[in-house]
Amino acid sequence: MKTITKALLNVQSSITAISKNKKNEHFGYTYVEINAILEHILPVLTQNKLFLHQTHSVDEFGNFITHTMLLHESGESIKNEVPLRISKQDPQSMGGLCTYGRRYGLVSLLGLQAVDDDAHGSIEWKTNEQKDEYQKLLQDPFFKGKKNETNNWFKQLKT
């Protein structure tokens, strides 16, 4: 595990946050499309001699499982599994489970960050300390679910 750990440290220090690029019109949330994630990470994985492999299965309880594995050229590997409940068994629903599982398998395995374009793109920071303070506030339980209020407050700090 020593070699893959070193490669993964290099990967994590090289991958920047990924901007959310799609909006679910029905539920109103934004997310990062799987292809945007792959475009962002595959060159860095390849540079660090890591191969990405994702497969799917169904367990004995009827859960849909996405298996994400990173294999290093040394033969070492790391993997995770994302179990999802199957609600419908039509092709569109199963395809959605595949995509959802792949996306969250990658995000969790690599510790990826997603940037909310509307939140970060509209704020001009006076200092890096303000940017860091904003990031901490977004994690504070008081500000959870109050992104618009937090963003408006920080917009007033613009130069």
Backbone as a chain_set.jsonl record, in Angstrom:
{"seq": "MKTITKALLNVQSSITAISKNKKNEHFGYTYVEINAILEHILPVLTQNKLFLHQTHSVDEFGNFITHTMLLHESGESIKNEVPLRISKQDPQSMGGLCTYGRRYGLVSLLGLQAVDDDAHGSIEWKTNEQKDEYQKLLQDPFFKGKKNETNNWFKQLKT", "coords": {"N": [[0.813, -1.208, 0.0], [2.141, 1.121, 0.168], [3.122, 2.329, -2.174], [0.827, 3.001, -3.735], [-0.409, 4.727, -1.966], [1.329, 6.909, -1.906], [1.045, 7.73, -4.573], [-1.677, 8.435, -4.548], [-1.646, 10.554, -2.74], [-0.253, 12.407, -4.28], [-2.14, 12.715, -6.322], [-4.362, 13.814, -4.932], [-3.244, 16.248, -4.139], [-2.997, 17.484, -6.542], [-5.461, 17.675, -7.832], [-7.93, 19.996, -8.356], [-10.858, 21.717, -7.049], [-14.015, 20.809, -8.47], [-16.242, 22.331, -10.667], [-19.741, 22.55, -10.315], [-21.788, 21.535, -12.919], [-24.252, 20.927, -13.993], [-27.853, 21.062, -13.802], [-30.549, 19.81, -12.007], [-33.622, 20.076, -13.096], [-36.099, 19.274, -12.15], [-35.879, 18.803, -9.344], [-34.35, 20.945, -8.611], [-31.634, 21.155, -7.849], [-28.036, 21.51, -8.189], [-25.309, 19.765, -9.734], [-22.296, 17.832, -10.295], [-21.548, 16.591, -13.375], [-20.849, 13.251, -14.438], [-19.064, 12.958, -16.625], [-17.68, 15.377, -16.569], [-16.287, 15.102, -14.2], [-14.638, 12.899, -14.836], [-13.157, 13.967, -16.991], [-11.718, 15.842, -15.614], [-10.219, 14.359, -13.724], [-8.978, 12.066, -14.897], [-6.555, 12.617, -16.455], [-4.791, 13.282, -14.341], [-4.827, 10.978, -12.768], [-3.732, 9.136, -14.603], [-1.188, 10.263, -14.988], [-0.113, 9.667, -12.536], [0.127, 6.974, -12.629], [-2.181, 5.44, -12.219], [-5.026, 3.423, -12.688], [-8.423, 3.624, -13.422], [-11.243, 1.76, -12.546], [-14.549, 0.772, -12.862], [-17.401, -1.011, -11.878], [-20.596, -2.733, -11.718], [-23.005, -4.347, -9.594], [-25.566, -6.458, -8.161], [-26.581, -6.973, -4.891], [-27.315, -9.588, -2.408], [-29.516, -8.572, -1.094], [-30.878, -7.12, -2.878], [-29.85, -4.633, -3.448], [-28.355, -2.174, -5.515], [-25.061, -2.076, -6.436], [-22.237, -0.069, -6.836], [-18.97, -0.539, -7.78], [-15.914, 0.884, -7.275], [-12.633, 1.117, -8.273], [-9.209, 1.826, -7.895], [-6.323, 1.077, -9.516], [-2.911, 0.662, -9.164], [0.133, 0.843, -11.059], [1.983, -0.694, -9.761], [0.639, -2.845, -8.814], [-0.768, -2.609, -6.514], [-3.91, -1.731, -5.005], [-6.928, 0.152, -4.39], [-10.243, 0.361, -3.179], [-13.804, 1.06, -3.251], [-17.281, 0.765, -2.357], [-20.499, 1.663, -3.422], [-23.594, 1.41, -2.234], [-26.9, 1.333, -3.474], [-30.4, 1.806, -3.302], [-32.707, 0.065, -5.246], [-35.338, 1.428, -6.895], [-36.993, 1.468, -9.125], [-37.141, -0.728, -11.941], [-36.674, -0.082, -14.595], [-34.992, 0.706, -17.722], [-34.069, 3.442, -17.766], [-34.041, 4.195, -15.051], [-32.194, 2.339, -14.019], [-29.941, 3.075, -15.476], [-29.595, 5.632, -14.416], [-28.921, 4.942, -11.776], [-26.46, 3.721, -12.266], [-24.891, 5.901, -13.197], [-25.092, 7.703, -11.019], [-24.004, 6.141, -8.934], [-21.385, 5.746, -9.955], [-20.439, 8.412, -10.015], [-20.574, 9.188, -7.268], [-18.987, 7.216, -6.153], [-16.46, 7.867, -7.183], [-16.142, 10.48, -6.154], [-16.115, 10.009, -3.376], [-14.011, 8.128, -3.071], [-11.749, 9.505, -3.991], [-11.87, 11.79, -2.514], [-12.958, 14.169, -3.545], [-13.708, 17.63, -4.199], [-16.53, 19.644, -4.759], [-17.379, 22.607, -6.402], [-19.705, 25.135, -5.974], [-20.842, 26.937, -8.474], [-22.489, 29.303, -8.554], [-22.284, 30.243, -5.982], [-19.51, 30.642, -5.353], [-18.463, 31.907, -7.6], [-19.615, 34.431, -7.751], [-18.53, 35.978, -5.826], [-16.085, 38.256, -4.842], [-13.02, 38.131, -3.353], [-11.481, 39.974, -0.758], [-9.302, 39.201, 0.687], [-7.333, 36.18, 1.138], [-7.866, 35.126, 3.583], [-10.526, 35.852, 4.032], [-11.794, 34.245, 2.166], [-11.153, 31.719, 3.197], [-12.496, 31.941, 5.633], [-15.134, 32.054, 4.747], [-15.413, 29.451, 3.685], [-15.242, 27.965, 6.047], [-17.516, 28.913, 7.366], [-19.564, 27.852, 5.794], [-19.56, 25.254, 6.626], [-20.413, 25.406, 9.196], [-22.978, 24.563, 11.497], [-24.974, 26.487, 11.951], [-25.111, 27.995, 9.601], [-25.733, 26.115, 7.721], [-27.875, 25.228, 5.106], [-28.473, 27.823, 4.69], [-27.378, 29.121, 2.493], [-27.856, 31.194, 0.596], [-28.215, 33.492, 2.218], [-25.711, 33.557, 3.441], [-24.051, 33.9, 1.198], [-24.964, 36.43, 0.286], [-24.19, 38.029, 2.423], [-21.388, 37.777, 2.229], [-20.985, 38.878, -0.296], [-21.206, 41.562, 0.163], [-18.743, 42.178, 1.068], [-17.185, 42.71, -1.06], [-14.678, 44.328, -3.071]], "CA": [[0.0, 0.0, 0.0], [3.008, 2.279, 0.259], [3.254, 2.973, -3.477], [-0.444, 3.614, -4.136], [-0.664, 5.834, -1.054], [2.119, 8.03, -2.409], [0.4, 8.184, -5.809], [-2.933, 9.09, -4.19], [-1.291, 11.857, -2.159], [0.036, 13.276, -5.425], [-3.408, 12.986, -7.005], [-5.16, 14.75, -4.134], [-2.635, 17.581, -4.129], [-3.061, 18.03, -7.903], [-6.837, 17.866, -8.304], [-8.627, 21.143, -7.791], [-12.308, 21.545, -6.935], [-14.712, 20.686, -9.744], [-17.455, 23.146, -10.687], [-21.007, 21.894, -10.649], [-22.067, 21.966, -14.279], [-25.592, 20.5, -14.424], [-28.933, 21.358, -12.858], [-31.731, 18.969, -12.057], [-34.736, 21.019, -13.149], [-37.242, 18.754, -11.385], [-35.656, 18.992, -7.91], [-33.735, 22.252, -8.422], [-30.272, 21.158, -7.322], [-26.961, 21.419, -9.164], [-24.398, 18.663, -9.475], [-21.205, 17.656, -11.247], [-21.79, 15.488, -14.296], [-19.789, 12.237, -14.397], [-18.05, 13.224, -17.649], [-16.852, 16.488, -16.105], [-15.373, 14.535, -13.204], [-13.645, 12.081, -15.54], [-12.277, 14.871, -17.736], [-10.905, 16.538, -14.621], [-9.33, 13.503, -12.93], [-8.255, 11.014, -15.617], [-5.144, 12.956, -16.729], [-4.004, 13.244, -13.102], [-4.677, 9.562, -12.415], [-2.787, 8.537, -15.556], [0.141, 10.805, -14.672], [0.346, 9.0, -11.314], [0.151, 5.525, -12.91], [-3.378, 4.837, -11.643], [-6.076, 3.047, -13.622], [-9.746, 3.65, -12.818], [-12.112, 0.677, -12.992], [-15.837, 0.802, -12.171], [-18.358, -2.04, -12.281], [-21.84, -2.734, -10.952], [-23.597, -5.641, -9.276], [-26.72, -6.409, -7.264], [-26.286, -7.873, -3.773], [-28.359, -10.537, -2.017], [-30.657, -7.837, -0.567], [-31.467, -6.378, -3.981], [-29.242, -3.311, -3.589], [-27.479, -1.943, -6.642], [-23.744, -1.721, -5.891], [-21.202, 0.405, -7.749], [-17.621, -0.839, -7.293], [-14.91, 1.775, -7.849], [-11.299, 0.644, -7.913], [-8.022, 2.432, -8.479], [-5.222, 0.111, -9.559], [-1.622, 1.281, -9.449], [0.983, -0.03, -11.88], [2.725, -1.567, -8.848], [-0.22, -3.963, -8.447], [-1.565, -2.234, -5.356], [-5.2, -1.153, -5.38], [-7.829, 0.642, -3.357], [-11.586, 0.319, -3.754], [-14.953, 1.309, -2.396], [-18.566, 0.329, -2.893], [-21.617, 2.552, -3.149], [-24.861, 0.684, -2.364], [-28.062, 2.17, -3.757], [-31.66, 1.075, -3.316], [-33.373, 0.034, -6.547], [-36.759, 1.746, -6.729], [-37.647, 1.027, -10.358], [-36.237, -1.574, -12.71], [-36.696, 0.239, -16.008], [-33.645, 1.058, -18.182], [-33.673, 4.791, -17.371], [-33.719, 4.186, -13.62], [-30.955, 1.583, -13.822], [-28.869, 3.934, -15.996], [-29.38, 6.678, -13.424], [-28.179, 4.344, -10.665], [-25.071, 3.539, -12.722], [-24.227, 7.205, -13.221], [-25.051, 8.208, -9.651], [-23.027, 5.341, -8.207], [-20.04, 6.051, -10.458], [-20.074, 9.761, -9.586], [-20.31, 9.232, -5.831], [-17.842, 6.353, -5.896], [-15.262, 8.658, -7.46], [-16.054, 11.594, -5.212], [-15.726, 9.531, -2.047], [-12.716, 7.456, -3.094], [-10.675, 10.482, -4.188], [-12.047, 12.954, -1.643], [-13.107, 15.324, -4.426], [-14.521, 18.761, -3.777], [-17.327, 20.274, -5.802], [-17.581, 24.025, -6.186], [-20.992, 25.638, -6.426], [-20.497, 28.109, -9.283], [-23.206, 30.523, -8.212], [-21.841, 30.733, -4.681], [-18.127, 31.096, -5.349], [-18.164, 32.75, -8.75], [-20.16, 35.773, -7.606], [-17.883, 36.647, -4.7], [-14.696, 38.669, -5.021], [-12.441, 38.132, -2.012], [-10.467, 40.979, -0.464], [-8.12, 38.47, 1.159], [-7.48, 34.727, 1.223], [-8.451, 34.837, 4.888], [-11.978, 35.933, 3.874], [-12.216, 33.048, 1.438], [-11.083, 30.619, 4.161], [-13.571, 32.141, 6.617], [-16.365, 31.656, 4.062], [-15.445, 27.991, 3.628], [-15.548, 27.478, 7.397], [-18.903, 29.23, 7.67], [-20.451, 26.934, 5.091], [-19.586, 24.006, 7.384], [-21.014, 25.67, 10.493], [-24.388, 24.153, 11.529], [-25.859, 27.643, 11.9], [-25.238, 28.454, 8.226], [-26.209, 25.028, 6.856], [-29.193, 25.512, 4.571], [-28.645, 29.277, 4.561], [-26.339, 29.51, 1.542], [-28.147, 32.498, -0.002], [-27.915, 34.528, 3.199], [-24.259, 33.592, 3.602], [-23.481, 34.505, -0.014], [-25.278, 37.858, 0.277], [-23.325, 38.669, 3.419], [-20.031, 37.861, 1.715], [-20.958, 39.779, -1.46], [-21.026, 42.91, 0.675], [-17.318, 42.364, 1.348], [-16.481, 42.933, -2.332], [-13.915, 45.582, -3.155]], "C": [[0.853, 1.267, 0.0], [3.067, 3.05, -1.062], [1.961, 3.663, -3.893], [-0.79, 4.796, -3.238], [0.084, 7.068, -1.507], [1.485, 8.6, -3.683], [-0.89, 8.937, -5.498], [-2.698, 10.44, -3.517], [-0.979, 12.855, -3.266], [-1.241, 13.667, -6.159], [-4.202, 14.027, -6.23], [-4.563, 16.145, -4.097], [-2.714, 18.248, -5.501], [-4.472, 18.356, -8.367], [-7.465, 19.043, -7.569], [-10.121, 20.842, -7.719], [-12.95, 21.559, -8.32], [-16.011, 21.483, -9.666], [-18.675, 22.311, -11.042], [-21.46, 22.442, -11.998], [-23.444, 21.571, -14.805], [-26.612, 20.865, -13.359], [-30.065, 20.376, -13.09], [-32.933, 19.902, -11.969], [-35.911, 20.57, -12.281], [-37.091, 19.05, -9.885], [-34.927, 20.293, -7.593], [-32.334, 22.266, -7.845], [-29.264, 21.084, -8.469], [-26.021, 20.3, -8.756], [-23.3, 18.638, -10.533], [-21.511, 16.42, -12.082], [-20.588, 14.534, -14.291], [-18.699, 12.521, -15.427], [-17.141, 14.383, -17.274], [-15.845, 16.004, -15.065], [-14.262, 13.759, -13.91], [-12.659, 12.948, -16.312], [-11.282, 15.551, -16.805], [-9.848, 15.616, -13.982], [-8.492, 12.52, -13.739], [-6.819, 11.393, -15.977], [-4.253, 12.876, -15.49], [-3.791, 11.801, -12.651], [-3.63, 8.898, -13.309], [-1.358, 8.992, -15.264], [0.739, 10.11, -13.447], [0.249, 7.48, -11.395], [-1.01, 4.774, -12.257], [-4.414, 4.592, -12.728], [-7.395, 2.994, -12.866], [-10.584, 2.533, -13.419], [-13.397, 0.725, -12.175], [-16.755, -0.261, -12.755], [-19.581, -1.953, -11.381], [-22.278, -4.168, -10.681], [-24.846, -5.404, -8.425], [-26.449, -7.416, -6.154], [-27.492, -8.747, -3.424], [-29.609, -9.87, -1.451], [-31.361, -7.02, -1.65], [-30.953, -4.963, -4.131], [-28.346, -3.282, -4.815], [-26.152, -1.445, -6.076], [-22.842, -1.242, -7.02], [-19.857, 0.167, -7.082], [-16.657, 0.087, -8.026], [-13.552, 1.322, -7.347], [-10.243, 1.474, -8.64], [-6.9, 1.42, -8.368], [-3.942, 0.855, -9.94], [-0.78, 0.314, -10.261], [1.814, -0.996, -11.031], [1.938, -2.834, -8.503], [-1.064, -3.679, -7.223], [-2.883, -1.609, -5.828], [-5.951, -0.684, -4.146], [-9.221, 0.674, -3.985], [-12.627, 0.747, -2.736], [-16.202, 0.801, -3.097], [-19.628, 1.334, -2.481], [-22.903, 1.749, -3.34], [-26.018, 1.664, -2.561], [-29.305, 1.295, -3.8], [-32.271, 1.172, -4.709], [-34.852, 0.315, -6.318], [-37.575, 1.321, -7.947], [-36.648, 0.21, -11.16], [-36.36, -1.331, -14.211], [-35.298, 0.713, -16.43], [-33.184, 2.45, -17.748], [-33.277, 4.845, -15.9], [-32.407, 3.459, -13.353], [-29.759, 2.387, -14.34], [-28.55, 5.057, -15.032], [-28.614, 6.168, -12.214], [-26.718, 4.15, -11.029], [-24.306, 4.854, -12.629], [-24.049, 7.765, -11.817], [-23.989, 7.464, -8.841], [-21.602, 5.619, -8.641], [-19.568, 7.399, -9.932], [-19.715, 9.769, -8.101], [-19.202, 8.272, -5.411], [-16.536, 7.1, -6.095], [-15.06, 9.771, -6.442], [-15.57, 11.117, -3.851], [-14.34, 8.898, -2.05], [-11.561, 8.445, -3.198], [-10.792, 11.704, -3.279], [-12.206, 14.234, -2.441], [-13.992, 16.387, -3.812], [-15.305, 19.262, -4.982], [-17.529, 21.734, -5.428], [-18.932, 24.406, -6.748], [-20.729, 26.952, -7.147], [-21.185, 29.377, -8.82], [-22.742, 31.086, -6.87], [-20.447, 31.349, -4.761], [-17.834, 32.086, -6.47], [-18.635, 34.18, -8.585], [-19.486, 36.563, -6.496], [-16.447, 36.983, -5.057], [-14.104, 38.837, -3.623], [-11.425, 39.252, -1.872], [-9.172, 40.295, -0.058], [-8.395, 36.967, 1.108], [-8.102, 34.321, 2.55], [-9.975, 34.891, 4.818], [-12.515, 34.694, 3.166], [-12.219, 31.842, 2.376], [-12.204, 30.713, 5.191], [-14.908, 31.718, 6.017], [-16.497, 30.141, 4.019], [-15.794, 27.395, 4.989], [-17.006, 27.734, 7.758], [-19.871, 28.259, 7.006], [-20.558, 25.591, 5.812], [-20.258, 24.166, 8.742], [-22.492, 25.285, 10.476], [-25.367, 25.322, 11.438], [-26.121, 28.089, 10.46], [-25.715, 27.365, 7.273], [-27.631, 25.339, 6.411], [-29.47, 26.995, 4.399], [-27.607, 29.83, 3.588], [-26.603, 30.895, 0.957], [-27.832, 33.64, 0.952], [-26.405, 34.681, 3.392], [-23.604, 34.262, 2.403], [-23.749, 36.003, -0.063], [-24.404, 38.618, 1.261], [-21.913, 38.838, 2.881], [-19.922, 38.76, 0.489], [-20.739, 41.218, -1.008], [-19.573, 43.201, 0.999], [-16.513, 42.667, 0.092], [-15.757, 44.262, -2.324], [-14.571, 46.535, -4.117]], "O": [[0.325, 2.368, -0.154], [3.061, 4.281, -1.065], [1.997, 4.801, -4.36], [-1.398, 5.763, -3.696], [-0.471, 8.167, -1.494], [1.401, 9.818, -3.846], [-1.171, 9.965, -6.115], [-3.481, 11.37, -3.711], [-1.391, 14.013, -3.199], [-1.401, 14.817, -6.567], [-4.664, 15.013, -6.805], [-5.299, 17.129, -4.031], [-2.517, 19.459, -5.607], [-4.656, 19.23, -9.214], [-7.522, 19.08, -6.34], [-10.591, 19.841, -8.26], [-12.475, 22.243, -9.228], [-16.786, 21.333, -8.721], [-18.64, 21.479, -11.948], [-21.511, 23.655, -12.2], [-23.764, 21.858, -15.958], [-26.289, 20.966, -12.175], [-30.483, 20.141, -14.224], [-33.23, 20.45, -10.908], [-36.635, 21.404, -11.738], [-38.039, 19.488, -9.234], [-34.885, 20.708, -6.435], [-31.883, 23.315, -7.385], [-29.593, 20.653, -9.574], [-25.943, 19.932, -7.584], [-23.377, 19.341, -11.54], [-21.709, 15.331, -11.543], [-19.445, 14.971, -14.155], [-17.519, 12.34, -15.129], [-15.96, 14.379, -17.619], [-14.695, 16.442, -15.05], [-13.082, 13.945, -13.611], [-11.456, 12.691, -16.288], [-10.137, 15.801, -17.182], [-8.721, 16.042, -13.73], [-7.393, 12.166, -13.311], [-5.926, 10.56, -15.819], [-3.1, 12.455, -15.576], [-2.702, 11.442, -12.203], [-2.751, 8.186, -12.824], [-0.428, 8.185, -15.294], [1.958, 9.982, -13.336], [0.283, 6.787, -10.379], [-0.859, 3.64, -11.804], [-4.651, 5.447, -13.581], [-7.479, 2.391, -11.796], [-10.638, 2.37, -14.638], [-13.354, 0.721, -10.944], [-16.871, -0.396, -13.973], [-19.601, -1.198, -10.409], [-21.962, -5.082, -11.442], [-25.132, -4.276, -8.025], [-26.125, -8.573, -6.425], [-28.544, -8.661, -4.057], [-30.652, -10.514, -1.334], [-32.328, -6.311, -1.369], [-31.543, -4.165, -4.859], [-27.658, -4.259, -5.113], [-26.134, -0.481, -5.31], [-22.697, -1.92, -8.037], [-19.625, 0.612, -5.958], [-16.591, 0.074, -9.255], [-13.344, 1.163, -6.145], [-10.367, 1.78, -9.826], [-6.564, 0.961, -7.276], [-3.911, 1.589, -10.928], [-0.957, -0.9, -10.165], [2.295, -2.009, -11.539], [2.501, -3.787, -7.963], [-1.987, -4.436, -6.921], [-2.955, -1.034, -6.914], [-5.647, -1.074, -3.018], [-9.369, 0.974, -5.17], [-12.372, 0.792, -1.533], [-16.176, 0.455, -4.278], [-19.655, 1.798, -1.341], [-23.272, 1.437, -4.472], [-26.095, 2.693, -1.891], [-29.256, 0.165, -4.285], [-32.338, 2.26, -5.282], [-35.542, -0.448, -5.642], [-38.712, 0.87, -7.814], [-35.441, 0.435, -11.067], [-36.177, -2.25, -15.01], [-34.498, 1.085, -15.571], [-32.017, 2.622, -17.394], [-32.28, 5.476, -15.548], [-31.598, 3.916, -12.546], [-28.693, 2.385, -13.725], [-27.385, 5.405, -14.839], [-27.755, 6.87, -11.68], [-25.834, 4.383, -10.205], [-23.217, 4.915, -12.058], [-22.971, 8.247, -11.469], [-23.177, 8.081, -8.15], [-20.704, 5.718, -7.805], [-18.439, 7.525, -9.459], [-18.671, 10.298, -7.717], [-18.542, 8.507, -4.399], [-15.615, 6.988, -5.286], [-13.957, 9.979, -5.935], [-14.709, 11.75, -3.239], [-13.568, 9.113, -1.115], [-10.517, 8.255, -2.572], [-9.907, 12.559, -3.275], [-11.657, 15.272, -2.068], [-14.893, 16.102, -3.023], [-14.787, 19.295, -6.097], [-17.816, 22.056, -4.275], [-19.267, 24.039, -7.874], [-20.428, 27.963, -6.513], [-20.544, 30.421, -8.701], [-22.806, 32.296, -6.657], [-20.235, 32.463, -4.284], [-17.035, 33.005, -6.293], [-18.092, 35.073, -9.234], [-19.848, 37.715, -6.256], [-15.686, 36.128, -5.51], [-14.627, 39.597, -2.808], [-10.6, 39.461, -2.761], [-8.082, 40.746, -0.41], [-9.548, 36.539, 1.042], [-8.781, 33.298, 2.639], [-10.653, 34.086, 5.456], [-13.564, 34.165, 3.531], [-13.153, 31.041, 2.366], [-12.791, 29.702, 5.578], [-15.725, 31.097, 6.696], [-17.571, 29.603, 4.287], [-16.555, 26.431, 5.071], [-17.659, 26.892, 8.374], [-20.886, 27.888, 7.597], [-21.537, 24.867, 5.63], [-20.631, 23.176, 9.372], [-23.201, 25.642, 9.535], [-26.468, 25.169, 10.908], [-27.229, 28.514, 10.135], [-26.065, 27.659, 6.13], [-28.488, 25.673, 7.229], [-30.57, 27.385, 4.008], [-27.025, 30.887, 3.832], [-25.675, 31.693, 0.831], [-27.248, 34.645, 0.546], [-25.892, 35.795, 3.493], [-22.71, 35.093, 2.562], [-22.858, 36.774, -0.416], [-23.934, 39.718, 0.968], [-21.302, 39.895, 3.043], [-18.866, 39.35, 0.256], [-20.14, 42.009, -1.737], [-19.206, 44.361, 1.187], [-15.3, 42.86, 0.162], [-16.172, 45.206, -1.652], [-14.077, 47.644, -4.322]]}, "num_chains": 1, "name": "protein.A"}
